[in-house]
Amino acid sequence: MIHPNLKDSITIHHIVFTILDLNETEQFYTKIFGPSLYSNADTAMYQVGQTMLIFTQKEQANQPDKKFNPSNIGLEHLAFGLKNLEELQEVEKVLTVNNIQNSGIHIDTSSKKEKIWLNDPSNIRIEFYL
């Protein structure tokens, strides 16, 4: 087992998503996080806190009936942690202004904490969570 001090200092450096349409995905995440730090024909990267979100275009042609299914083995959802209700309300405003469909702020049934969930263009579920 690694030492507890080392464990406490570890962060998630990056998460890589294989997505259906890079242009659509980049437009979506730019509305939330601002411009990507890096982008080319098949990759876009965003810095969120200490974590990089990396989106890569799949090589096959876009097949809408083959979108991500959170019930399959793999990523079920990604949750971004926020510190307080005011931060969550700010995220909700950004989503609303950009016409991004979302759940609105509500209480999670398990944790009893506030959250918002939404799906990105590849139907990957993301949450903003207290």
Disulfide bonds with the S-S distance in Angstrom:
none
